[in-house]
């Protein structure tokens, strides 16, 4: 069993006319998970305009705590209650940053990953420092950095980086290879 944090990402396409019910059900699942040992956080990402696929992310301290939650009677009951609310679902389990950028072989180049993380981190860090900078200025460097990273790291890991990668998914997943024109055949010369 893994001792590093594990993230479970579930995509659910809303059944026709069940949008509000699905939202309530997804949030109920988040609340349910908070009662389990090892729970680190969760979030629901709404689909972009014109899409109907919601993403729900659950993060647990390790494989064992996620396994306990996944196989609990309360989660099974929750899944049964929501079975008619979605048309299709997919489930992915990832460790570390892998989940932000898809599965092996489908991940964007590292430079695109860096851009997506920076685009999430820069505005959040800027706003954080604008709002709390004067308050934190009274501290020495070490406690100031410790406080800011204690606050910013969970915000980035559980909310803003997944949001950034979701919003930028079209660009992140677009091929960066330069198309090459087919070679002329001898008969066309």
C-alpha positions in Angstrom: 0.0 0.0 0.0 1.1 3.5 -0.8 2.2 5.9 2.0 2.0 9.0 -0.2 -1.2 11.0 -0.8 -3.6 9.5 -3.3 -6.1 11.5 -5.4 -9.3 10.0 -6.8 -10.7 11.9 -9.7 -14.2 11.1 -10.9 -15.9 12.6 -14.0 -19.7 12.4 -14.1 -21.9 13.6 -17.0 -25.1 15.0 -15.7 -28.3 13.1 -16.7 -30.7 15.3 -18.7 -32.6 17.6 -16.4 -30.8 16.5 -13.2 -28.2 19.4 -12.9 -29.2 20.8 -9.5 -29.7 17.3 -8.0 -26.3 16.2 -9.2 -24.6 19.3 -7.7 -26.3 18.7 -4.3 -25.3 15.0 -4.5 -21.7 15.8 -5.3 -21.4 18.2 -2.4 -23.0 15.5 -0.2 -20.2 13.2 -1.2 -17.6 15.8 -0.2 -19.2 16.1 3.2 -19.3 12.4 3.6 -15.6 12.1 2.9 -14.7 14.7 5.6 -15.7 12.2 8.3 -13.0 9.7 7.3 -9.5 9.4 8.7 -6.8 10.5 6.3 -9.1 12.8 4.3 -7.1 15.7 3.0 -9.6 17.6 0.8 -11.9 17.5 -2.1 -13.5 19.7 -4.7 -16.1 19.8 -7.4 -15.2 21.4 -10.7 -18.2 22.5 -12.8 -18.0 21.9 -16.6 -17.1 24.8 -18.9 -20.0 26.3 -20.9 -21.4 23.9 -23.4 -20.2 20.8 -21.5 -22.0 18.6 -19.0 -19.1 16.7 -17.3 -18.4 17.5 -13.7 -15.2 16.6 -12.0 -15.0 15.6 -8.3 -11.7 15.2 -6.7 -11.0 13.4 -3.4 -7.6 13.3 -1.8 -6.5 11.0 1.1 -3.3 10.7 3.0 -2.5 7.3 1.5 -3.9 4.3 -0.3 -5.1 2.6 2.9 -7.2 5.5 4.0 -8.7 6.0 0.5 -9.4 2.3 0.4 -11.3 2.5 3.7 -13.4 5.4 2.4 -14.0 3.8 -1.0 -15.3 0.5 0.6 -17.3 2.1 3.4 -21.0 1.4 3.7 -21.8 5.1 3.8 -20.1 5.7 0.5 -21.8 2.8 -1.2 -25.1 4.1 0.1 -24.3 7.6 -1.3 -23.4 6.1 -4.7 -26.7 4.2 -4.8 -28.6 7.4 -4.1 -26.9 9.2 -6.9 -27.0 6.5 -9.5 -29.8 8.1 -11.6 -28.2 11.5 -11.6 -25.5 11.0 -14.1 -25.3 9.5 -17.6 -21.7 8.4 -17.7 -18.7 8.4 -15.3 -15.0 7.7 -15.3 -12.7 7.1 -12.4 -8.9 7.8 -12.2 -6.6 7.3 -9.2 -3.4 9.2 -9.2 -0.5 10.0 -6.9 1.3 13.3 -6.5 1.1 15.8 -9.4 0.3 13.1 -12.0 -3.4 13.8 -11.6 -3.2 17.4 -12.6 -2.0 16.5 -16.1 -3.6 13.3 -17.2 -2.4 9.7 -17.6 1.1 8.5 -18.7 1.5 9.0 -22.4 -1.2 11.7 -22.5 0.5 14.3 -20.4 1.5 17.6 -22.0 5.1 18.6 -22.2 6.8 19.7 -18.9 6.9 23.4 -20.1 3.1 23.4 -20.6 2.7 21.9 -17.1 5.0 24.7 -15.7 3.0 27.4 -17.5 -0.3 26.0 -16.1 1.1 25.9 -12.5 2.5 29.4 -12.9 -0.8 30.7 -14.2 -2.5 29.4 -11.1 0.2 30.4 -8.7 1.0 33.9 -9.8 -2.4 35.6 -9.4 -3.2 33.7 -6.1 0.2 34.6 -4.7 -0.2 38.2 -5.8 -3.6 38.6 -4.2 -2.4 36.8 -1.1 0.6 39.1 -0.7 -1.5 42.2 -1.5 -4.1 41.3 1.1 -2.0 39.7 3.8 1.4 41.1 3.0 1.1 44.1 5.4 0.0 41.8 8.2 2.8 39.4 7.6 5.4 42.1 7.2 5.8 42.3 11.0 7.2 38.7 11.0 10.8 37.7 10.3 11.5 36.0 7.0 11.3 32.4 8.1 7.9 32.6 9.9 6.5 34.9 7.1 7.4 32.3 4.5 6.2 29.4 6.7 2.8 31.0 7.2 2.4 31.9 3.6 3.3 28.4 2.3 1.1 26.8 4.9 -1.8 28.8 3.6 -1.0 28.8 -0.1 0.1 25.2 -0.6 -3.3 23.6 0.2 -5.1 26.2 -1.8 -2.9 25.6 -4.8 -2.9 21.8 -4.6 -6.6 21.2 -3.9 -8.2 24.1 -5.8 -6.3 26.4 -8.0 -3.9 24.1 -9.9 -6.7 21.6 -10.6 -8.8 24.5 -11.8 -6.0 25.9 -14.0 -5.4 22.5 -15.6 -9.2 22.1 -16.1 -9.6 25.5 -17.7 -6.4 25.1 -19.9 -7.1 21.4 -20.8 -7.7 22.2 -24.5 -4.3 23.9 -24.7 -2.5 21.5 -22.5 -3.7 18.5 -24.5 -3.2 20.0 -27.9 -0.3 18.5 -29.8 2.7 20.7 -29.9 4.3 18.9 -32.8 4.8 20.9 -35.9 2.9 19.3 -38.8 5.1 18.1 -41.6 3.8 18.2 -45.1 3.7 14.8 -46.8 6.7 14.1 -49.1 6.0 14.5 -52.8 5.8 11.3 -54.6 8.0 10.6 -57.6 5.0 10.6 -59.9 4.1 14.3 -59.1 7.6 15.6 -59.9 
